[in-house]
Amino acid sequence: MLQRIVLVVAISSILLPMLFWLWLENAVTQALLIPAQGFELTVARGAGVNLLADQLVEQNVLKSSLTLKIYARLFSEGDIQAGDYQLPHGTTLPALLTMLTSGAIRHYSITFPEGWTLSQWCLTLASTDNIGHTLSESCTMEIVESLGIDYENPEGWFAPNTYAYRSGDSDLSILRRAYQQMSVELSKLWVERQQGLPYATPYEALVMASIVEKETGVAEERAQIAGVFVRRLQKDMRLQTDPTIIYGLGEQYEGNLTRQHLQLDTAYNTYLHNGLPPTPIANPGVAALEAALHPASGNELFFVARGDGSHYFSTTLDEHNKAVRKYQITNRPKAYRSLPQQKESAIESPKMRVLNER
C-alpha cells in the first residue's frame, strides 16, 4: 500500500508540473481575443497586474485572468506603465506584457500655432479629452504660481509648437514644457541680438516679437515690419499698431476695429501711449523673435495692408497716406484681409485699418 502511495506521489510530482507547463505554454502562445481592427487598451495610473487582468476579462480580451496573473508573476521583469496602448490583432500574452512594461504607450499631439494668445491655448487644452485638466477657467494666476513666472500676465512665454503627450498628462505639464522652451530660445537669441536695439531686457524683445507675429501675414516681411517698429521706438514715435488695441479690448472686440476703439484708453492702446505695451499680446514663434532681435535696416516708418496679407512700406507720411487710399479705399479688394487666409483662421485680425498717422 505504501509503495503505491509513493508511486502515485512520484508520478504526480512529474506529471503535474508537466501538465501545468503545457497549459501555460498553450495559454501564452494563443493570441488574445483582439478584433482585426485592433484594440485600444487604457491602463489607469496605479493599476497592477491583478486589476488589469480582471479588466481584460471584462473587456473580452482574455478568457481567464489567471493566465496573465500567473505569467506575470513568473516572467515579468518590470512594472506596468499607465497610458493608452494600441494592441494589434494577433497579440499574445508575452507580447502584451512586454508592451506594458517597456512603455510602448500611444502618444498624442497637440499643436499651438504662432500668434495664439494664452487664452486660446487654455481653451484648446480644456477641450482636449485625453488631457488631465487641472486648471480652472481663470487659470492665469495658477499658471504664474505653478511655473514660477515672474510676471503677473504670463502672455508670450509659451513657445508655439506641436507637443507630444500621453493620455492623462496634465494641461500644466504641457504648458511647462512650452514655457521652458520659450525661456531657452529667448535667452539664446538675446545673447546673439543685433546691437543698438531699443530694448532694455529680453522681455521687451518678447513684447516686440509678439507684435511682429500678429502684424505679419507674409513670412518674408517679419524683419521689415520689425525694422519699422524699431525705428519708430528710436524716434519716440508711437507704434500705432492695431493688434495691441485688439488685445487691450479683450472680449469687447468682436471682429471689427472701429475709430471708437482707437480712442479707448487702455494700457495696450499704442495710438495713445508711447513705447511698447506692458506685456506681449500673443505667443510669438522663433521667426518673430529673430526678426525682433535682428530687424531689417531701412528708412521706412509706415506700412499698410494691401488686402492679400502683404504690406506696402513707406518712408514718409505723405507716401503712406497715398498707399492707404490706393489699397484700402480706391482699389480695396472685395475679399480684403489683413493676413493670408490660413493665418486669419487661427489668429484674430482687424478688418479696418487706420487711414492717417496720429
C-alpha positions as CSV (number, residue, x, y, z in Angstrom):
1,M,0.0,0.0,0.0
2,L,2.7,2.3,1.0
3,Q,4.6,1.6,-2.2
4,R,1.5,2.5,-4.3
5,I,1.2,5.8,-2.4
6,V,4.8,6.6,-3.0
7,L,4.4,5.7,-6.7
8,V,1.4,7.9,-7.1
9,V,3.1,10.8,-5.4
10,A,6.2,10.3,-7.6
11,I,4.2,10.2,-10.8
12,S,2.1,13.2,-9.7
13,S,5.3,15.2,-8.9
14,I,6.3,14.6,-12.5
15,L,3.0,14.9,-14.4
16,L,1.5,17.9,-12.6
17,P,4.4,20.2,-13.4
18,M,4.4,18.9,-17.0
19,L,0.6,19.5,-17.3
20,F,1.0,22.9,-15.7
21,W,3.7,23.9,-18.2
22,L,1.7,22.5,-21.1
23,W,-1.3,24.5,-20.0
24,L,0.7,27.7,-19.6
25,E,2.5,27.2,-22.9
26,N,-0.8,26.8,-24.7
27,A,-2.2,29.8,-23.0
28,V,0.6,32.1,-23.8
29,T,1.1,31.1,-27.4
30,Q,-2.5,31.6,-28.3
31,A,-3.4,35.1,-29.5
32,L,-5.6,37.2,-27.3
33,L,-9.2,37.9,-28.3
34,I,-8.5,41.1,-30.3
35,P,-10.5,42.0,-33.3
36,A,-9.0,42.6,-36.7
37,Q,-9.0,46.3,-36.3
38,G,-7.1,46.1,-33.1
39,F,-8.0,47.2,-29.6
40,E,-7.2,50.3,-27.6
41,L,-6.3,49.5,-24.0
42,T,-6.2,52.2,-21.3
43,V,-4.2,51.3,-18.2
44,A,-5.1,53.5,-15.3
45,R,-2.4,55.0,-13.1
46,G,-1.6,52.7,-10.2
47,A,-3.2,49.7,-11.9
48,G,-1.4,46.4,-11.1
49,V,-1.4,43.0,-12.8
50,N,-4.4,41.7,-10.9
51,L,-6.6,44.7,-11.7
52,L,-5.5,44.7,-15.3
53,A,-6.2,41.0,-15.8
54,D,-9.7,41.4,-14.4
55,Q,-10.2,44.4,-16.7
56,L,-9.1,42.4,-19.8
57,V,-11.6,39.7,-19.0
58,E,-14.4,42.2,-18.6
59,Q,-13.4,43.7,-22.0
60,N,-13.4,40.2,-23.6
61,V,-9.8,40.3,-24.5
62,L,-8.8,37.5,-22.1
63,K,-10.8,34.3,-21.4
64,S,-9.3,33.9,-17.9
65,S,-7.5,36.4,-15.7
66,L,-5.5,33.6,-14.2
67,T,-3.2,33.2,-17.2
68,L,-2.0,36.8,-17.0
69,K,-1.6,36.8,-13.3
70,I,0.5,33.6,-13.3
71,Y,2.6,34.5,-16.3
72,A,3.3,38.0,-15.0
73,R,4.4,36.6,-11.6
74,L,6.7,34.1,-13.2
75,F,8.2,36.2,-16.1
76,S,7.5,39.9,-15.6
77,E,10.7,42.0,-15.4
78,G,9.2,45.4,-14.7
79,D,6.2,47.4,-13.6
80,I,3.2,48.1,-15.8
81,Q,3.1,51.6,-17.1
82,A,-0.1,53.6,-17.2
83,G,-1.3,55.0,-20.5
84,D,-3.0,54.1,-23.8
85,Y,-1.8,51.1,-25.8
86,Q,-2.9,50.1,-29.3
87,L,-3.0,46.3,-29.3
88,P,-2.8,44.8,-32.8
89,H,-4.7,41.7,-33.9
90,G,-2.7,38.6,-33.0
91,T,-1.1,40.0,-29.8
92,T,0.0,37.2,-27.4
93,L,0.3,37.3,-23.6
94,P,4.1,37.7,-23.7
95,A,3.9,40.4,-26.3
96,L,1.2,42.2,-24.2
97,L,3.3,42.1,-21.1
98,T,6.4,43.4,-23.0
99,M,4.4,46.3,-24.3
100,L,3.0,47.2,-20.8
101,T,6.4,47.0,-19.1
102,S,8.5,48.7,-21.8
103,G,6.3,51.7,-22.1
104,A,5.2,51.2,-25.7
105,I,2.5,53.8,-24.9
106,R,0.4,55.5,-27.6
107,H,1.4,59.2,-27.9
108,Y,-0.9,62.0,-29.0
109,S,0.0,65.5,-30.2
110,I,-1.4,69.0,-29.7
111,T,-0.5,72.0,-31.9
112,F,-0.3,75.6,-30.9
113,P,0.2,78.0,-33.9
114,E,2.3,81.1,-33.8
115,G,0.4,84.1,-32.7
116,W,-2.2,82.4,-30.5
117,T,-2.9,84.0,-27.1
118,L,-2.7,82.2,-23.9
119,S,-6.5,82.2,-23.6
120,Q,-6.6,80.3,-27.0
121,W,-4.0,77.8,-25.6
122,C,-6.2,77.2,-22.5
123,L,-9.4,76.7,-24.5
124,T,-7.7,74.2,-26.7
125,L,-6.2,72.3,-23.7
126,A,-9.6,72.3,-21.9
127,S,-11.4,70.9,-25.0
128,T,-9.0,68.0,-25.4
129,D,-10.5,65.0,-23.8
130,N,-7.5,62.8,-23.0
131,I,-5.5,65.6,-21.2
132,G,-5.6,65.8,-17.4
133,H,-7.5,69.0,-16.7
134,T,-6.1,70.7,-13.6
135,L,-6.5,74.4,-14.5
136,S,-9.7,76.4,-13.8
137,E,-11.2,78.8,-16.3
138,S,-9.5,81.8,-14.7
139,C,-6.1,80.0,-14.9
140,T,-3.7,82.9,-15.2
141,M,-2.5,83.1,-11.6
142,E,-2.4,79.3,-11.3
143,I,-0.1,79.2,-14.3
144,V,2.1,82.0,-12.9
145,E,2.4,80.4,-9.5
146,S,2.9,76.8,-10.7
147,L,5.5,77.6,-13.3
148,G,7.3,80.3,-11.3
149,I,6.8,83.0,-14.0
150,D,8.0,86.5,-12.7
151,Y,5.2,88.4,-14.4
152,E,1.5,88.7,-13.4
153,N,0.4,88.2,-17.0
154,P,2.2,85.1,-18.5
155,E,1.2,86.0,-22.0
156,G,4.0,85.4,-24.5
157,W,6.0,82.9,-22.5
158,F,4.9,79.8,-24.3
159,A,6.6,78.5,-27.4
160,P,4.3,77.7,-30.3
161,N,4.9,74.1,-31.4
162,T,3.4,70.6,-31.7
163,Y,3.8,68.8,-28.3
164,A,3.6,65.1,-27.9
165,Y,1.9,63.8,-24.8
166,R,0.5,60.6,-23.2
167,S,-3.1,60.1,-22.2
168,G,-3.6,61.7,-18.7
169,D,-0.7,64.1,-19.0
170,S,-1.8,67.4,-17.4
171,D,-2.5,70.6,-19.1
172,L,0.0,72.3,-16.8
173,S,2.8,69.8,-17.8
174,I,2.3,70.8,-21.5
175,L,2.4,74.5,-20.6
176,R,5.5,73.9,-18.5
177,R,7.4,72.4,-21.5
178,A,6.3,75.3,-23.7
179,Y,7.4,77.8,-21.1
180,Q,10.8,76.1,-20.7
181,Q,11.3,76.0,-24.5
182,M,10.4,79.7,-24.9
183,S,12.7,80.7,-22.0
184,V,15.7,78.8,-23.5
185,E,15.0,80.2,-27.0
186,L,14.6,83.8,-25.8
187,S,17.8,83.6,-23.7
188,K,19.8,82.2,-26.6
189,L,18.6,84.7,-29.2
190,W,19.0,87.7,-26.7
191,V,22.7,86.9,-26.5
192,E,23.0,86.9,-30.3
193,R,20.9,90.0,-30.8
194,Q,21.8,92.9,-33.0
195,Q,23.4,95.8,-31.2
196,G,21.7,99.2,-30.7
197,L,18.2,97.9,-30.3
198,P,15.7,99.9,-28.1
199,Y,15.1,97.0,-25.7
200,A,16.4,97.1,-22.1
201,T,15.6,93.5,-21.4
202,P,14.8,90.2,-23.1
203,Y,11.2,90.7,-22.0
204,E,10.9,93.8,-24.1
205,A,12.1,91.9,-27.1
206,L,9.5,89.3,-26.4
207,V,6.8,92.0,-26.4
208,M,8.1,93.3,-29.7
209,A,8.2,89.8,-31.2
210,S,4.5,89.3,-30.2
211,I,3.5,92.4,-32.1
212,V,5.6,91.4,-35.1
213,E,3.9,88.0,-35.1
214,K,0.4,89.5,-35.0
215,E,1.2,92.0,-37.8
216,T,2.9,89.6,-40.1
217,G,1.0,87.8,-42.8
218,V,3.9,87.1,-45.2
219,A,6.9,85.4,-43.5
220,E,9.4,87.4,-45.6
221,E,8.1,90.6,-44.1
222,R,8.8,89.9,-40.5
223,A,12.2,91.6,-40.3
224,Q,10.9,94.5,-42.3
225,I,8.0,95.0,-40.0
226,A,10.2,94.7,-37.0
227,G,12.5,97.3,-38.6
228,V,9.6,99.8,-38.9
229,F,8.6,99.4,-35.2
230,V,12.2,99.6,-34.0
231,R,12.8,102.9,-35.9
232,R,9.6,104.3,-34.5
233,L,10.7,103.5,-31.0
234,Q,14.1,105.0,-31.6
235,K,12.4,108.2,-32.9
236,D,10.0,108.3,-30.0
237,M,7.1,107.8,-32.3
238,R,4.0,105.8,-31.2
239,L,3.8,102.3,-32.6
240,Q,0.1,102.7,-33.6
241,T,-0.5,99.1,-34.2
242,D,-4.0,97.6,-34.3
243,P,-3.2,94.2,-32.7
244,T,-2.3,95.9,-29.4
245,I,-5.6,97.7,-29.4
246,I,-7.4,94.4,-30.1
247,Y,-5.6,92.7,-27.2
248,G,-6.5,95.5,-24.9
249,L,-10.2,95.3,-25.8
250,G,-10.3,91.6,-24.8
251,E,-13.9,90.3,-25.2
252,Q,-15.1,93.7,-26.3
253,Y,-13.5,93.1,-29.7
254,E,-16.0,91.3,-32.0
255,G,-14.0,91.2,-35.2
256,N,-14.3,94.8,-36.4
257,L,-11.9,97.5,-35.2
258,T,-13.5,101.0,-35.1
259,R,-12.3,104.5,-34.5
260,Q,-14.1,104.4,-31.2
261,H,-11.9,101.5,-30.2
262,L,-8.8,103.5,-31.1
263,Q,-9.8,106.3,-28.7
264,L,-10.4,103.9,-25.8
265,D,-7.6,104.5,-23.2
266,T,-6.2,101.1,-22.3
267,A,-2.6,100.2,-21.4
268,Y,-2.4,98.5,-24.8
269,N,-3.5,101.5,-26.9
270,T,-0.4,102.3,-28.8
271,Y,-2.2,105.1,-30.6
272,L,-2.4,106.9,-27.3
273,H,0.7,105.7,-25.4
274,N,4.4,105.8,-26.4
275,G,6.6,102.8,-26.3
276,L,5.8,99.1,-26.0
277,P,2.6,97.8,-24.4
278,P,3.1,96.4,-20.9
279,T,3.1,92.7,-21.9
280,P,3.2,90.6,-25.0
281,I,-0.1,90.3,-26.9
282,A,0.4,86.8,-28.1
283,N,2.9,83.9,-28.1
284,P,5.4,84.5,-30.9
285,G,7.3,81.9,-32.8
286,V,11.1,81.7,-33.2
287,A,11.0,83.6,-36.6
288,A,9.2,86.5,-34.9
289,L,11.8,86.5,-32.1
290,E,14.6,86.5,-34.6
291,A,13.0,89.4,-36.5
292,A,12.6,91.5,-33.3
293,L,16.2,90.9,-32.4
294,H,17.5,91.3,-36.0
295,P,15.3,93.8,-37.7
296,A,15.9,94.8,-41.3
297,S,17.6,98.1,-41.8
298,G,16.0,100.9,-43.9
299,N,14.1,104.2,-43.6
300,E,10.5,103.0,-43.7
301,L,8.3,104.2,-40.8
302,F,4.9,103.2,-42.0
303,F,3.2,100.2,-43.6
304,V,-0.4,99.4,-44.8
305,A,-2.1,96.1,-45.7
306,R,-2.6,95.5,-49.4
307,G,-5.5,93.2,-48.7
308,D,-3.8,90.0,-49.6
309,G,-1.8,89.5,-46.5
310,S,1.2,91.5,-47.6
311,H,2.0,95.2,-46.8
312,Y,3.2,98.3,-48.6
313,F,6.0,100.1,-46.8
314,S,6.5,103.9,-46.8
315,T,9.2,106.3,-45.7
316,T,7.0,109.4,-45.3
317,L,3.5,110.1,-44.0
318,D,2.5,111.5,-47.4
319,E,3.6,108.4,-49.2
320,H,1.8,106.3,-46.6
321,N,-1.5,108.2,-46.9
322,K,-1.4,107.7,-50.7
323,A,-0.8,104.0,-50.2
324,V,-3.8,103.9,-47.7
325,R,-6.0,105.5,-50.3
326,K,-4.8,103.1,-53.0
327,Y,-5.0,99.8,-51.1
328,Q,-7.9,100.4,-48.7
329,I,-10.2,102.9,-50.5
330,T,-9.7,103.1,-54.3
331,N,-8.6,99.6,-55.0
332,R,-9.7,97.8,-51.9
333,P,-10.4,94.1,-52.9
334,K,-13.8,92.6,-52.1
335,A,-12.1,89.7,-50.4
336,Y,-9.9,92.1,-48.3
337,R,-7.9,90.5,-45.5
338,S,-5.1,91.7,-43.3
339,L,-3.5,88.3,-43.2
340,P,-3.4,85.2,-45.6
341,Q,-6.5,83.1,-45.2
342,Q,-4.8,80.2,-43.4
343,K,-3.4,82.6,-40.7
344,E,-6.6,84.5,-40.3
345,S,-8.4,81.3,-39.4
346,A,-6.2,80.9,-36.4
347,I,-5.4,84.4,-35.4
348,E,-7.7,87.4,-34.8
349,S,-7.0,90.2,-37.3
350,P,-8.5,93.6,-37.8
351,K,-10.9,94.3,-40.6
352,M,-10.4,98.0,-40.7
353,R,-7.1,99.9,-40.8
354,V,-6.4,103.5,-39.7
355,L,-6.1,106.0,-42.6
356,N,-3.8,108.6,-41.1
357,E,-0.9,108.8,-38.8
358,R,-1.9,110.2,-35.4
